[in-house]
């Protein structure tokens, strides 16, 4: 197992105060979600995937994705694109906004990203990927990471080659999601790929994939020797997973799962933040999916999810949450609006 340096590690010169990190997720890891994750123990949070082209073209909606709160530090922003000079220019814009780390997406399997030659498409274009990394590294002073997959398909499992190239070009850490592009998010993540990459590199290697509870993170670190775990889908409707992971990997007592009422209070806080930062209509509508995730596994959850997809105002959503999670209005709001 990794010898822990207290409870932290470093990406470049940036101290990461824990081993449980929030993965970037398009349409998910906005500021409200990141604040909830941070409050629940995420040591590093990452923005949604941001288009380098849109940043350079000064797209206002894209710049909204760069909004963050000072309490989110350390915070990383993930950019994607296929043109080295545009990626470098976007990276400089990001650095000037005050982010601590830049991450280059080299693993997204979504068609609209692949068509641009970005994301996982760069797994097939190592020379272009190398040029992008080199240009971005030269353009900024803050640490740089890359998030990759194991390869495009079974005939091109080139994560070792890409990881080594990234290290040689000055990347400060590599995040590996050990599935192939063709796998999407199906099948079992090959944690052995994380172990093999860690054994070949001297920079931090962060493991991503199939972390659903604290013991999963502990097992990943013990079996792969990775420096930290990055949690994506396992945090949906389950932001307390970071506390669970932190306890598991530091061998402290793992906290009991939150009660129904505690889940409701966290969801209410999430709702309030979404409305505060995005406005009522947009905030409430974007929270519908989160309301669904928070209710998974609870009695009468199916009916709650149906009703959640019909709410349009803060008061409607709040009332539904208070009723379903058995909250007392006065008790819950005292915490949710602090």
N, C-alpha and C positions, 0 to 999 in steps of 0.2 A: 504493500500500500504506500501511496505518496507520504513522505514525511511532511506533516502539516507545519507551516510556518505560522504558529498561533492559529488564527482563524482567517487568514488572508493570503492573497498571492498578488503578483504584479503583471499587468499587461503594459509593456514598456515601463514608463515611470509612473503609471497610474496604479495606485493601490486599490485593489478590489477587496472590500471588507467581508468576504465570505466566499463560499463555493457554489452557491445556488444562484444561477443567473436566469433572467427572463429572455426567452428567444424572441426575435422579431417575427411578427405575424401580421400580414397585410389585412387591414380592416379591423384589427384587434388591438394591437399595442399602441393605442393613442395615449395621450397624457392621463386621462382618468384611469385607464386600466393600469398604466405604469405606476401611478401613485398608489393604487391599491396593492399592487405587487410589492412595491418598495416598503409600504407600511407593514406588510406581512413577511418581510425578511429577504426580498430579492437583493442580492449584493450589487448587481449590475442590471440595468434595464436598457432595452434597445428599442428604437422607434420602429414604426412600420417601414416597409421597404419604400425608398424614395427614389423617384426617377431623376437621374442626373440631367437628362435632356430638359425635363420640365423645370428643374432648378435654374439651369443656365438661361432658359427662356423666360425666367421670372414669373412662372405660373403661380398665382396667388394661392390657389387651393393646395398646391404642393408645398408652398412655404408654410401653410397652416400645420403641416405634418412636423415641422421643425419647432413648434412651440413646446416648451418644457418649463417645469418649475424648478427653482433653485434646489429644492430638497431632493431632486432626482439624481444629483451627482453621486457617484460617477454614472454618466449616461453615454451611450453609444448611438450613432445614427447609421443605419444601413442604406447604402446607395447601390443602384444597379444601372448598368448601361454597357454599351459595346464599343464606344469610341474613347480611346485613351485620353485625348486632350480634353474632351468634355467631362470625363470622369474626374480628371485632375482639377478642372475649373469648379466642378460641383463640390469636390472635397474641400477646396479653399473656402467656398461659400459656407460650408458646414462648420469648418474650423472657426471662421469669423463669428459664427453664431454662438460660440461658447461650449460646444460639445467636447467631451473628454477623449473620445475614441471614434474612429471611423471604421466601419465594416463594409467590405465589398461582397455583394451577393454573387456567389458562383454556384448556387445550388437550386435556385427556384425552378420547378418543373412546369410552371404555368405556361400555356401555349402563347399567350400574348407577350410574355417576356422572352420566351425562346425565339419567337419570330424576329425579335429585335437583335438577336445575336447575343443576348445578355443572359444572366442567371446561369442555369445548368448548361446552356449552349457553350459557355466558355470552357467546360470540361473537355470539349472536343477541339478547342482552339487554344492550345497551351501557349503558343507564341504571342497571341493576342492578349491572353490573360497575363502573361509576363509583362508585356508592354503597359497594360493598364496599371498593374501593381507598381511598376517602376515610376510611371508618371505621377500617380497619386502620392507615392512615398516622397517623391521629390518636391511636390507642391505643398505639403503640410508638415508641421512639426509634431502634431499629436500622434499617438500610437495608431497603428493600422492593423486590422485583423481581416481575415477572409473566412467566409463560411462556405464550405464545399460539401459535396456528396462523394460517395465512394467511386463514382464513375457514371458514364452515360448508360451503358448496358453491360451485360456479362462479359462481352469481349473487350471491354475497355475500362477495367477497374484500375484507374490510374491515380488514385488518391495519394499514393506514396510519391509519385513523380510530381504531382501538383503541390503537395505539401512541402517537399524539399525545395522546389523552385521558389515557392513563396518565402520560405525562410531565407534563401540565398538573396532574395530581392529586398530583404529588410522587414518583412512582415513580423509583427510582434506577438501574434498568437494565431493559431488555426483552429477553427470550429468545424468539427466533422459530424455530419448527419450520415451515419453509415447505411444508407440505402442508395440504390441506383436511381438515376433520373426516371427510368422506365417504371420503377416501383411506385413512384408518387409517395403516398404515405401508407401503402399497404404492406403486408408481410411483417416479418420481424426484423428489427434493426440488428445489423451485424456488429455487435460490440467488439468483436475480435479485430475489426478494422481500426477501431480507436486505439486499441492496445498496440497494434503494429505501427501505427503512425507515431504514437508517443515514443516508442522505442527508437525511432529513427530521427526524431527532431530534438533540438535543445530548447526551443521556445515552448511556451505553454500550449498544450493541446486540450481543447474543451470538448467534451462529449455531449452529443445531442441525440435524443431518440428513445422512446419507450420508457420515459421516467413518469410513472404514475403515482408513486408514493415515496416516502423517505427511504425505505429499504432498497428501492430500485437504485436510487442515487448512490447509496452506500456501496451497493454491489458493483455498480459501474466503476466507481473510483477504485475499489479494491481489486477488481479483475482487470482493469485496463491501465491503471496508474495515471489516469488523466488528471489534469490539474483542477478541473471544475466541471460541473454539469450545467447544461443549458436546457431549460424546460419551456416547451411551447404548449402543445395541446393539453398536456397534463395539468395546466394551470387554468383552463377554461372553466369558469364556475367553481374554481377550486384554488383561489390565490393563497390560501393558508398552506399549500404544499411547500412553499419556501421555508416556512417555520419548521415543518416536518422534516424536510431535507437537512436543514441546518442542524437540527437535533440529532438526526441519524448519523451524519458524517462526523460530528464531534463527539459521538458516543454519549450524548446526554439523553435524558428521558424524553422520548417522543411524546409531544402533547396529544391529548385526546382529540379526536375529530371535533370540529365545532358542532354545537347543537343546532337544531332547526332555527331557533331564535337567533343564535349568533350568526348563522349564514344570512338570515334576513337583514340583520343590522349591517353587515358588510355590503350586501347588495344595495341597501338603501343609501349608504355612503357613496357607492359607485354611481348610482342613479343621480344623486345630487351633483357629483362632480361632472358627469356627462352634461347635465343641463346647464350647469354653471359655465362650462367652457365652450359648449357648442350651441347653446340656445335650446329652448324647450322642445320644439318640434323635431329638430334633427337629433338632439340628445336622447329624447325618449325613444324615437324610432330605432336608433342604433343600439339602445339598451335592450330591445326586445329579445335579441339572440342571447344576450347575457342572462336575462331573466330565465330563459329556457335552460341554460347550462347550470345555473345555480340550483334549479329545482330538480335536476336529474337524481333519480333514486329516492325521491321523497313521495310519500303517499299523496295521491290526488295530483301528482305533478303533471300528468297529461292534460287535465282540464285547465290547470294554471297556465300551461304553455299556450293553449288555444286562446285564452283570454289575454295573455301577454302580447300576442301578435295583433291585438286590436286596440291597444292603448295608444293615445296620441298626446296626452298631457301629463305633466308631472304629477298632478293630484290623482289622476286615474291610476298611474303606475304605482305611486306611493300607497294608495289605498289597497291595491291588489296585493302588494308585497306585505303590508301590515297584516292583512287578513290571512294570507296563505302561510306566512311564517310565524303566525300567532304572536305578533308583537303588540306591545302597548305603545300607542302613539307618543306619549310624553317621554317614555324611557328611550325609545329608539331615536327620536329626533335630537335629544340632548347630545348623543354621540355623533349622529350622522352630520350634523351641521357645525361641529366644532372647528 
